[in-house]
Amino acid sequence: MALSDSLLDQVRNCGVVGSGGAGFPTHVKLAAQVDTLVINAAECEPVLVTDQWLTISAAADVVDGIRAVARQVGAGRIVIGIKEHYHAMIAALRPHLAGAPAIEFHFFQDFYPAGDEHVMVHDITGRIVPEGGIPLDVGVVVQNVSTMHAVRRAMFDQPFIRKAVTVAGEVARPGVYEAPIGMSAAEVINAAGGSTLDRFEVIDGGPMMGGLQKCIEDPVIKTTAGYIVLPPDHHVVRARKVPDRTALRRTSAVCCQCRMCTDMCPRFLLGHRIEPHQAMRGILAGREVSKDVMAMAWLCSQCGVCEEYACDMGLSPKHIFKLMKERLVAEGKKNPCHERPETAMEQNGWIRVPKARLTRRLGLASYLLPHSGEIRVLRDPWLVRIPLKQHAGAPSIPVVTVGDAVRAGQLIGEIPEGRLGARIHASISGVVRDVAGGVVTIERS
């Protein structure tokens, strides 16, 4: 580690962002001072195993990253939230935990969404993150294990230019592959032996919160968790192709107001004022939804429990809330929900979604991978297309032009002055062939 730089500076300079979710810039989180650092090692999306395999292969580096972050944010308590049956992951981490402050485990049962940071913070600390808030609001920083590995690399001035991703489903060699940022999904899938189907669709991310891959040539980015290759008629694929009008029509025709979507909503169970059945009731009644119900859309995490587990009718409150939030954003509305619940619902302690049962309902049990394995490192492709926005906040500003020779790890995108963002670096050495549409294209030389 360069002694002249703080960890915060190194993480910022190396472009580290949260490896899952929205890709929140890690250097911003490290600027806070908190009493508790929570490490998310739950990896609760069915099929995905990236965090498990990466941690097992680099446990010492992950723990080094954890301790460095704890010192930076002043955390006196460090907790790794992990599924109790991730035995290989636990065994890999345990020999490296000695030292002060102590690093403790918090063992979760195998439920979804244990990895939701609001759920994790409450289960570990007893604190409830406010509506529309983040763990920092209750004195906690949450980071996942893959991000800690990226922090460890940043301590030695290694930019975030490669990403480990799960490749699963209908492929010849499912597993975890480390790919350069900007490599196309098609190339990663081909490296896994290609699809075993003539026609297929790809889920970008997990089957619950991931989206349908719009173009197979779209690149790996810093937040890519995995690619799940599925038949075009698979339930998980069909659920993502439901048109907005169809979702509304089904709701108005079928919803029986059983309120199971509300009773099983993880955020409702934490005391947040979100009641999905109320949103469905407004559509069912065929009238304008009240502003209080519309505001609930800001509190929806899009976890998918309502559509994939709670509703026996196959309806999607998640989809309805997505449409409501899009309308609110288009109208320039802001989130009015900021209450701080004092206690969670009593039933929060026992209403859980078993991951194994959820996986079977999704029709994905045959695609499960082992909890440990060897990560295959892919060689540099001939061409990478690196988006300048791979993170929460503003897109980065390109600092290279067409014809520039660049080396792997060189800065190609800078954070706009005074804005939330992250730096972007070249993932291969070569020549810049294009800088357009928010993408830097580099050809290997």
N, C-alpha and C positions, 0 to 999 in steps of 0.2 A: 504494500500500500504506500502510495506517495505521501510522505509525512506532511507535506505542505498543504494537502487538501483535506478537508473534512469529509466524512462519509457522505454527508448530504451533497457536497459538491461533486464527488465522484459518481454518485448515483444519478445526479442530474446530467453530468457530462456524458455518461454512458447510455442515457436514454432508457433507463429502467422504468417500466410501468407494471401495474398489476397484471399477472400473466393470465388472469381469467376475468370474466365480466366485462366492464366498460374500459378497462385499462387505465385506471386512475394513476397519474404520475406519482411514482413512489417518493420522489424527493419532497413533494408537498406534504405527504404523510409524515415524513421523517423530520419535518420542521416543527412538529407538535411535541409537547411534553405531556406524558400520560403516566399513570401508575401501573397499567397492565398491558402487556403485549400478548396477543392471542395469535397463534399460528394455525392456520386452517389446513389441516391434513386429512380432512374428512372425505374429499373427492366423492360426493354422493350421487352424481349423475350416473345412471346405468351405463355400462359398457366402457366408459372412460377409465383409463388406468395410468395416464401420463404422470401424475404426481407421485403415485406409488413407485413406479419403475425408476423415475428420476431420483427420488429420495433414497431408495435402496442402493442405487449405483453411486451416489455422491453424498452420503449421509454426513460425513465430516464437514464438507463444504457448506451444506445446508445449515448445520448447527453453528458454524462460524458466522454465517450471515445473520442468523437469529441473534447471536450474542452481540454482534456489532450494531444491529438495529436497536436492541434493548438499551445499549449504552447511549445511543444517539437520542432516543426519545425519553430516557430517564426512567424506564420501567423497572420497578422493583419486583414485579411478578411476571413470569414468563410461563405461558401455558400452551402446550400443543394439543389442539382438539383433534382427535383421531378416532376412527371406528375401531371398536374393541377386537374385531376379527382380522384387522390388518397386521397379522402376526409378523410377517417378514419385514414390514416397514418399521414396526415397533422394535424388533430385534436389531435392525440396522442403526436406528437412532440411539438406542439406550446406552451403548458404550461411550458415546460422546457427550453425555449430558452432565458429567461431573463438573463442579465449579460453582462459583457464586456470581449472581444469584442463581438459585436452583431452577432448573427447567423441569416442570412437572407435566404429566400427561393428564388429559381429561378424556375418558373413554366414552364414546357414544355407541349406542346400539345402532343396528343397521337400518336407519330410517332416512327418508327423504323429506325435507331438504336440510339435513344436519349441517351442510356446508353454507347455508344462508347466513351471512354475517350477523344479522339481527338475532336469529335463532341461536347461533353459536355464542354470542355475547351474553345472552340471557342465561343459557344453560350453564355457562362457565362462571359468570360473575353474579348472576341474579339481577343485573341491571337491565333496564328496558330502553333501547334506543328510541328517541322520540319519533313521532310521525314525520316522515319526510327527512329524517335526520341520518347521521352516520355515527359509527362507534366512537369517534373522537368526541362527540357530544356528551358521552358518559365516561370519558377518561380512558378509552381503550383504543389501541391501534390493532387492526386485523390485517395480516398478510398471509398469503398462501406459501407453501413450501417451494414452489417453482420460482416465485419472486425472490425468496431468500437465496436461492441458488444464483439468480441473476445478480443480486446484491454482492454476493461473494465474488463473482467475476469482476464486478465493477471496482471492488477493492483493489484489484490488480489491473485496473484501467482496461478491462475487456468490455467493449460495448455490447449492447443487446442486439445481436445480429443473427442469432440462430434460435430455433424454437423446437422443442420436443412436442410431438403430436401423436395421439392415438389414431391408428388406421384400423378400422374394424368393419365387420359386416361381410358382405359378399366380395371379399378379396382373397387372393391366393395365399398371401402371407401376412395375416393380421399381426399387429404388434405396435410398438412405439418407435417412431422415426424422428431423428433430429434433422431438420431441414433449414437451409438459409432463408431468412426473411425475404419474401419476394418470389420464391419458387412457386410455381403454379400447383394448385390442388391436383391437377391431372398428373403432373410429374411425380408427386408424392405417392399418389395411388398406384401409379405404374411401378414405382420402386417397391411397393408392397405386392408385386406380382400382377397388378391390374385386377379389374373386376372379373368375377367368374360369370357374369351375366352379359348378354349382348346389350340390353337396355337397363339402365339403372339411374337412380337419383342419389344425391349425396347430402347428408345432414352435416352442416358446419357447426361443430360443437356437440353438446350432449343432446339426447333425444327429448328432454323435457324443455330446455331453454334455448337450444340451438335452432338455427334457421335453415331453410332449404337453400343449398348452394345455387345461386342464380346462374353462375357460369363456371364451368369446370376449369377454366383458365385463370380464375381469380386467385390471387396469391396468398400464401401463408403470411400472417401478420403476427404481431407480438401477443395478441390475445387468442390466437387459434388454439383450441383445446384438442380438436380431433376431427376426423372425417369418418362418418359412418355410411357405408355404401349399402343401399337397400334396393329391393325391387320397386318399380314404379307404382305398384298397387299395394305396397305395404301400408299398414295403418298409420305409422308415424309420418310417412310422406303425404298420404291423402289428407291428414289433419291439417297440414300446412298449406294445402291447396284450396281450402274452402274459401270461396269468395265472400267478401264482406256482406253482400246482400243475402247470401244463403245463410250466413251465421245469424243475421237479424231475423230472417224469415223462420228459421228453425226455432229460435228462441220464442218468438211470438206464437208459434203453433204448438210447441211441445212442453215448455217449462211448466212444471207442476208446483213450483214454489215449496219444495221439500226443505230448502235451505241447507242442504248438505254442503254446498259449495262454501257457504259462510262458516258452518260449524267446523270444517276441516281446513280453513284458510290459515296458514301459518302466521300471517300478520294479525288477523283477527284474534287468534289465540294469544297473541302477545298484548292485547288490549288496544290495538289500533282501531280507529273508527272506519273500518272497511267491512262492508257486508255485501258480497257479490250477489246474493239473491235479490237485494234491493235494486241493483242495476238491471237484473233480468226481469224484475217485476215491472219496471218502467217500460221496457220493450214489449213485454207481454200485454200491458194495458194499452199500448198504442198511443201513448201520450208523451209530451216533452218530459224528459227526465229532470227532476229537480236539481238545482245547483249543488245541494249538499251531497246528493248521490253522485253527481258528475265528479265532484271533488274527490271521491273515493278512488278514482282512477289514478291519482297521483301516488296512492299508497300501495298499489298493486305491484308486486315484484316480478310478475309474469313467470312464476315458478311452475305453473301448469298443474298443480294438485287438483284444482277445481275441475278441469276438463278431462284429465287422464285417470282420476281416481275417485273423486267425490260424486260426479254426476253420472247416474245410471242411464240418462237419456242421451248421452253423447254430445251434450251441449258444451259451449265454451265461454264461461264468464270472462276468462282471460282475454279472449278475442274481443268481447264487448268492451271491456275496460281499455284495451288497446285503441279501439276506435274512438272512445270517449276522450282519451288522453290526446290523441292526434287532433281532435277538434279543439280541445282547450289550448293546445300549443298554437294551432292555426289562428285562434282568436286572441292570442297574446296574453292569455290568462296565466296567473301564477298560483302555485300551490298554497292554499289557505290552511292546510292541515299541519299543525305543528305542536299538538298537545303532547305532554309527557305522561303516559300511563304510569300509575303508581304500582299496579300489580297486574300480572298476567291472568288470563282466565284460569279457573281451577282445572278445567279439562285439558289445559295445555300439557299437563304432566302425563296424560295417558293417550291423547289422540295423536297417533303417529302413523305415518305411511310406510309400511315395511318395504324396503327397497327390492327384496327378492320378489314379492308379490307384484309390485309395480312393474318390474322388468318383465314378468310373465304376461301381464296385461298389455304391455306395449308390444309384445311379440318379439322380444329381443333376447330371450334366454339362451338361444342357440349361438349367439354371437359373443358371449362372455369370454373374457380373456383371463389368464392367470394373474394373480396379484403381484407377481414379480417376473422379470425377464430381462434380456439384454437389449438395450437401446441401439438401434442401427443408425450410424451416422452417414448421412447422404453426402455425396461429393457435390461440389458446386455445379449448377447447371450452366448452360451457355448464356442464358438470359434471365435476369430477374426484373420484376416490376414492383418497385417499392413505394407503397402509398405514403403520402406525407401526413396522413391522419390515421394513426393506429391506436388512438388513446382518447381519453376524455379531454375535452377542451378544444382549443383552436388548432387547425392544421399547422404543421411546421412550414417555415419559409425556405424554399430551396436556396442553397448556397453554391450550387454547381450549375454549369451550363453545358449544352450539347458540345461534345468533342473533348470534354475534360477527361483526363486519365485519373482514375481513383483507385485506391487500394481498399481491401476489406477492412472495415472498422473506421474508415474516414467519415467525417461529418458531411452529410449531404442536405440536412434539413435542420434549421434552427428554430427555437421557441420564439414566437412573436413577443416583442417587448411588452411587458406588463400583462401578459395573458397566461392562462393556464395551458400547459402543453408539455410536450416531450421532444427531445432531440431524436433525429433519425440518422442512421449511419448506413454506409454501403455494406452489403452482406457478402459481396465478392469483389475481387479486383478486376478492373476492366475499363471500358470507355463508356461515358454517358452518351446514349443514343437518342434520348428524348426526355424532355421535362415539360409535361403538359397534363392537363386534367387532374392535377394533384398527385401525379405519379412520376417517379424518376425511374427511367429504364436504363439498365446497365448491361452491356454485352461483355462477356468474358473475353479477355485478350490473351 
